[in-house]
Each structure stands twice: as C-alpha cells, then as structure tokens.
Amino acid sequence: MAQPTQPDPCSEVRRDSDAGAAFVLESKGEWWHAGFHLTTAIVGPTILTLPYVFRGLGWGLGFTCLTVMGFVTFYSYYLMSKVLDHCEKAGRRHIRFRELAADVLGSGWMFYFVIFIQTAINTGVGIGAILLAGECLQIMYSDLFPNGSLKLYEFIAMVTVVMIVLSQLPTFHSLRHINLVSLLLSLGYTFLVVGACINAGFSKNAPPKDYSLESSKSARIFSGFTSISIIAAIFGNGILPEIQATLAPPATGKMVKGLLMCYSVIFVTFYSAAVSGYWAFGNESNSNILKSLMPDNGPSLAPTSVIGLAVVFVLLQLFAIGLVYSQVAFEIMEKKSADVKQGLFSKRNLIPRLILRTLYMMLCGFMAAMLPFFGDINGVVGAIGFIPLDFILPMLLYNMTHKPPKTSIIYWTNISIMAVFTGAGFMGAFSSTRKLILDANKFKLFSSDVVD
C-alpha cells in the first residue's frame, strides 16, 4: 500500500531562516484580506481604458472577449489556488510563484523564467502607477493654474516621495486596510465616471455616436489583438501565490472566497465602465475615458467637480496599486538583506529596508519621469508577461499536479486555453510592438506630455 505523503520536515526550518517569507509575506490574513489584495491588484484605473478596448472590437466582440476573459481568469486563478492547496496538503506550502513553478515542473530554468516575468510585470506596474499618479496631479494643477509652470516630472517626483514613505510598511499583510480603501475607491470613481458618461451621452455637445470599426481589414485585426492584450493585462495580476501566502494556515478554500469577492467588484466595475463609455463616445473613445470627458476642443462634457473627485480617487488608489506590486521586489530584497533572527523593526533590519525600498521607489520614479510613453511599453510587457503567468502556467501546473485523465473535459479545456492564449500572447505582443514603433516619433525623454 502506498505511503501517504509526509510533510517536508525542512519546510518550517527554511521558513524560519527566510526573512522574505517571515517578514514581507507573513501569513496572518483572513480570506477577506486576500479579497482586498486581489481587488487592488486587478481592479484599477486601467478599467477606464475599457471603452477604448470596445472601440477596437465593437459591441458584440467586445462583450464576448470581456466575458470570456473574465471566466478564463477566474478559472485560472481557481486552478492556481487548487495547486497551492494541493502542495500545502503534501507538506510543501509554496509562498512564491517562482518556487511553485520550479517545484511542480521540476525545471531550474522555470524558476528564473518566472522571476524575470514577475519582475518585469511588477516593476512595470510600479512605474506605470507613479506615472499615472503624476499625470493625475498634473490634471488637477492644470485645471487650477492653467498657466502654471510645473512639469510632469515634478509631479512624478512628488508622487515618488509619497511612495517612498508608504513603502516602509513592512509586510504585505500590513496593506490590508489600505487595500480595503482601494476597493472602495475603485467603486467610487467607477460610479462617478459612469454617471459622467451617461450625462455626456445625453448632452447636446456629445460627439456623434458612431460604433463602426476601422475601414482597413489589417488595421481592424491589429486593433482587435491589441484590445485583447489590453483586456488580458487588465485582468492579470501575476502575484496570486504571494497573495495566498498572506493567509493564515491552513489556507485551503480561503482563496476561493477572496476570488468571489474580487470578481463581484470586477463584474460591477468592468461592465459599467465599458458600456457607458463606449455608448457615450463610440469610436471617439480615448484610451483614458476621462480625457474623452474633458476634450481639448470644446466644453467639458461632465461637471468639473465630478471629474475632479474621480481623479482624486484614481490618484489615491494608484498609491495602493504601486505598493501591492512592489511586494515581490521587497520580498526578494529582504530575503537577501534581512536577518530573520533579528526583530522586524530592529536596527539591523530597519536600516537596509529603508535604504533598499527608497532606492527601488526612486528607480521607479526616475523611469516614470524619463519614459512618459511607458503605456506603449507596458502593452508589450502585458502581452508577454500576464498571459504566460495567468493564462498558461496555472493550467499547466494543474495538469501536472492533479493529473486529470487525458480523456477528461478538464484536461482538454486546460490544453485548449493554453494553446489559444499562447497564440493570443504572440499576436498581442506583435500588435503592441507595432503600436510602439508607430508612436516612436512622439516619444521624448522627460516630456511633460504622456503618449496615449
């Protein structure tokens, strides 16, 4: 008779000597805390690009792609939580995506592949959050002082200082209250923007409602795949194992509750923002629907107070998003720099944490100021980063750990999803790279204008 799998006797020893696990990824959270973290990681200001996504797909395909992507990502994250639960029951509780992938797939190179992709995504989101927060400040400043002399990079420096202060919160778990506020902020600015779009749609100054796609077939194809890669990036997070690591053991079943909370918010925010924005502006939808509500030519299509409050909500949530996606970098740094035998706030650990996190945020802030066209670069990062981590690896890991029969529906569903999204990832990366090249003549280092 087969012997039951015994817990790894060294796992707790390794955790006791691993400062990244003991400090940054301490396991004290409840399922609703995981829900707060997940919602902050997924439901962000990027949802304001959804009308632009529909512009590239149209009503029918836009609804279809948004719905399919929602089901697939929920299914993918559910499978990932099952894989993590499976490993935990076998005595190997994994708290890092890279270690989970390397353990299950038995390949050393997979460890470095995941850490490279995760680092690209997390640093990219961190840079993007600082850039967008700086742009929010610039919007408010320009409204109050139309002839003001401050430039975008100066607002980015202000945001970076705030991020340096907030980054000193020592653990992922310590962000739970910030991420609850982030969840409420996402609902707040979504409802404000939806109301503003409905008001604009009925306004006499609204643009004609034209929902036709681009006339060129090749342009429609490229726009369609770019839109699909944007949806994938919006739904992606790439840090689910690290979020599940914050749950107090045993974590079995808790993550599913957190996912249900998160996707309830997704359902309310994604569809309402996409439908109202595309209905109001059609193929005139901007990549940031707030800019459609405040056209360069003509009067504002929404009350200034409403847009101003929405921008404030977006700005505040961007701080939370930047912090969430920085946790993997912090965990990597503290695994090497901190001493788990010393206290979390001991001088031995506090000084390296202060220095390293400050340097990391300064790097992100410098890149955001230098590359205000980072949105185009992020499109490529999203296609080659989020799709492998969120649409391919979870299915592969599930098939490897749970070994469903090759004649089963779940096995072939997973294989089909991996095949389809591998192709979509390549096409999305190609389309995003094409847009990057086409926009190259607009790029200028340390510019005060963000390239859409």
N, C-alpha and C positions, 0 to 999 in steps of 0.2 A: 504494500500500500504506500502511495506517495506521501512523503512527509510534508506537513504544512509549512508554508514559507515562514521563516523566523525573522523577527525584526533585526535589522542591521545593528549589531552591538556598538559599532563605531559612530553611528549617526549622531547620537547625542554628544559624544566626545567631540566630533567635528564641529557641531553647532556651538559647543562651549568655547571652542578656540577660534571661532569665526566672528569677528566683530561686525562684518557687514550683515550677517544674519541676526546676531544678538541685539544689535543697536538699530540699524535702519529698518530692517524687516522683522522687528519684534512681533510676536504672534499673540495679540491681546484682543483683537477685534471681534465684533459680532457680525451677523450676516448683513444687517442694515448699514454698517460701516463699509462693508465691501460694496454695497449698492451705491453709497455716496462716492466712493473712489471710482467705480466703473462709470457712473454717470458723468463725473467730471472728465474722465479720460475720453469719453465718446461724444457727449452732448456739449459742444462748444460753439463758438461764433461761426465755425465753418458751416453750420446749418444755414447761415444766411446766404450761402452760395447755391443752395438747392434750386431756387428759381432759374439761375444760370444753367444748372445741370439740365433742367427741363427744357430750356431753350435749345440745347444740343440734341435732345431726344424726342421732344414733343410730348403731348399728354399721355398717349397710350403707352409708349415705350418708357417714358419717364416713370409712370406709376408702376409698371411691370418691374423695371430694374430696381427701383427703390424697395418694393415689396420683396422681391426675390433676394436682394442683398440683405434685407433685414432678417428674413427666415434663415438664410445660409449662415450669417454671422451668429445668430442666436444658437443655431445648431452646432456651429463650430466651437463656440465658447462652452456650450454644454458638454461636448465631447472632451474638450480640454479639461474641464473640471472633473469629468469621469476618469480621465487618465491620471490626473493628480490624486484623486481619491484612491484609485487602484494601487498606485505606488505607495501611498501612505499606509494602506492596509497591509502591504507587503513589507512594511518597516523602512521604507525609503521615502520620507516626506521631502519632496523637492520644493524649494522656495525660489528657484531661479529658472527661467525659461531655458537658458543655455545648458544647465546641468540636466534638466529633464530630457531635452532632445538628445544630448550625448549619451545619457544612460539608456534610454529606450532604443535608440538607433545603433548604439554601440560603435560610434564613429567619432574619433577625436576631432576630425576636421569640422564636424557638425557644431561642436562647442564654439569654435571660432567663427563659423558662419553666422550663428545666431547672435553672438555677442557683437559682431560687426553690424548686422542689420539692426539690432536693437539700439546700438549706439547711434547709428545714422538717424533712425526714426526719432529717438528721444532728444538728441541734440538738435535735430531739425525742428521738432515741435517747440523746444525751448527757445530757439532763435526766432521762430515764427510768432510765438506768443509775445515776446518782447517787442518785436517789430510792430505787430498789430496793436499792442497796448500803446506804443509810442504814437502810432497813427491816430488812435482814439483821442489822445491828449492833444495832438495837432488839430484835429477836427474841432474840438471844443475851444481851443485857443483861437483858431481862425474865425470862429463864429463870434467870439467875444472881442477879439482885436484883429479886424480884417487886414490892417496894415502892419501887423506885428512883425518883428524881425527874427523871432526864434525859428530855427530849422528843425527838421525831423530828427536828425541825430542828437540834438539837445534834449528832445523829449524822450528818446530812447535811453539816453544817459540817466534821466530822472527815473524811468521805469527800472533800469538796471540796479540803481541804488536801493529801491524798494525790494526788488527780488533778492538782493544780497542779504538784506535784513531778514526777510521771510525764510530764506533758505537755511537759516540757522536752527529752525525747528528740527529736532534731532532725528525723529523717526517718521516713517510713513503713517503709522497709526496716529501720530500727533496731528495729522492733517484732517482727521475725521470731521471736526466741527467746521473747518474751512470748506471742506467739500460738501457738507450739508448746505452751507450758504451758497456755494457754487451751483448746486442743484436748483435752489430757489431762484437764483439769478437767471439761470438758463430759461426757466419757465417765465420769469418776469419779462426779459427782453423779447422772448418769442411772442408773448401775448401783445406786447407793445407794437412790435413790428407787424404782426398780423392785422391788428386794428388799424395801423397806419396804411398798410397796403389796401385794405378794404375801403378806407376813406379815399385813398388816391385813385382807386379804380372807379369810383363814382364821381370823382372830381372833374370839372369841365376842362381842367388843364392836363388831364391824364393823356398819355400818348395813345394813339390808335391801337386797339387790341389786335395784334397780328401774331398768330401762332404758327406760321409757316416756317419750315426748316430752310437751311441754305440751299441755293439752287444747284450748286455743283455736287455731283454724287460723291466725289472723293472728299470734298470738304465736309459733307454730312457724315461720312464714315469716320473721318478723323475726329470730328466734333463729338460723335457718339462714343467712341472709345475713350476720349479724354473725359467725357462726362462720367463714364463707367468707372474710370480710375479715381475720379474725384469722390464718387459715392463710396468706393472701397476705402479710400483714405478717411472719409468722414466716419464710417462705421468701425474702422480699425482701431486697435489700441496697442497690441503687441506686448502688453505687460500683465496679462491676466494671471500667470503663475505668481508674479510678485505681489499682485493684489490679494490673491488667495493666501499667500504666505502670511498676511497680516491677521488672518483669522485665528482665534484661539483653537488649539486642537481639542477634539478631533474636528477637522474642517468638513468632513463628509456631509454633503447635502446643503451646506450653508451657502455655497456659491450660487447654486441654482436660485435660491430665494433672492440673492443680490442681483442676479441677472434679470429676474422677473421685475424687480423694482426699476432697474435701469431701462429695460425695454418698454415699460409703461410710460416713462418720461419720453423715450425716443418716439413712441407712437404719437403722443400728443404734439411734440415739438416739430418733428421732421415733416409730417404730412401737412400740418397747418402752415408752416413757413413756406414749403414748396408750392402748395396750391394757391395760397393768397398772393404770393409774389409773382408767380407766373401768370395767374389770372389778371393781375393788375397791369403788368408790363410786357407780357408776351416775349417776343424775340428782341425786345429792347432791355431785357433784364440784365443788370450789371452783375459782375462776379461778386459784388457785395451789395445786397439789396438796399442797404442804407444809402448808397450813392445814387440808386435809382430814385429814392425818395427825396434826394437833395440834388437835382440836376444842376450842372454847371450853367446851363442856359435856361432861364425861366424861373418861375417862383417855386418855392419848396412845396412838395405835394403832401406834406404832413406837418402838424404843429411842431414848431421848434422845440417846445418843452418835451413833447413825446420822444422825438428823435434824440434830444439831449439826454433824457433819462435812460433810453435804450443804450446809448453809447457809454454812459457811466456803468450800467450793469455789465456790458460786454467787457469794459476795461477791468472791472473788479474780478470778473470770472477768469480773465486771462492770467492773473496772478496765480490762481489756484491751478490752472492747467499747466503753467510753467513749472510749478512745484511738483505736481504729480509725475510729470515726465522726466523730472530731474532725479527721481529717487533711485533709478537703476545706476546712474552715474555716481551718485553719492554712496550707494552700496558697494560699488566696485572700488571706489577710493578708500572707503573706511575698512574694507576687508584687508587692505594692504597697510593702511596708515595707523589704524587704531589698535589699542591693546584691550582685548576683551576682559582681561583680569583687572583692569582699572575701571573706575566708575564712568558712567556715560558722560558726566559733567566734570570729570577730573581734569586737571590742567594738562595731563599727558594726552588726553583725547580731545579736549575742547580747543586747544590752540591749532592742531593740524586740521580739525574740522572747519574752524573759522577761516583758515588760510585757503584750504583747498576749495571749499564751496564758494568763497569770494572770487577766487581765480576762475572757477568754472563759469560763474554768472557773468564775470567781466568778459570772458571769451565769447559767450553767447551774445552779450550786449554789443561787443565790438563787431561781430559778424552781422548782427541785425542792422547796425548803422552803416556798415560797409556795403551790404548787399540788400538794398531795399527792393530788389527784384526777386527776393527769395521765394516768393509764391510760385514762380515758374520752376525753380529748383526743387521745391517741396513736392510739386506734382510728380516729378520723376522719382523722388525718394518714396512717395506714397505707393507708386506703382510697383517698384522693385522691393519695397520693404514690407508694407502692410499685407500685401497679397500673399507672399510666402508664409509669414508668421501667423496670419489669421484665417487664411482660406485654404492652405495646403498642408502645413505641418500638423494641425490638430487632427485632421482626417487620417494622415499617415500614422501618427502616434497612436491613435485609437485602434487602427487595424493591426498595429504591431503588438499592442499590449493586450487587447481583448480578443484578438484573433477570431473575428466573426467568420463563419463558413464562406468560402468563395462563391457559393451559390446563393448567399443571402442577399436580401434587398439592401441592407445597411452597408455591406461590403461594396457593392457596385454603386450605391449612392455616393459613398466616400470617394471611390475611384473617379466617378464622373465629375464630382465637384473639383477634385484636384486637377483633372485634365482641362476642364472648362476654364478655371481660373488661372492655370498656367498660361494658357493661350491669351486670356484677357490681360494678364500681367504684362506679357511681352508687347501686346498691341497698345496697352495703356502707356507703357514706358516709351514706346516709339512715338506715340501721339504727343505725349508730354514733352519729349525731347524735341520734336518738330516745332512745337509752340515756343520752346525755349530759344531755338535758333531763329524763328521768325521775329521774336521780340528782342533779339540781341541788339538791334540798333537803338533801342530805347534805354538800354542799360547804362547806368552811370554810377560809379562808386561814390558813396556818401551823398547820394542825391536826396533832395527834400521831397521827392515825389515817389510814391510806391507804384511800381508797374503792376497792372492787373494781370 
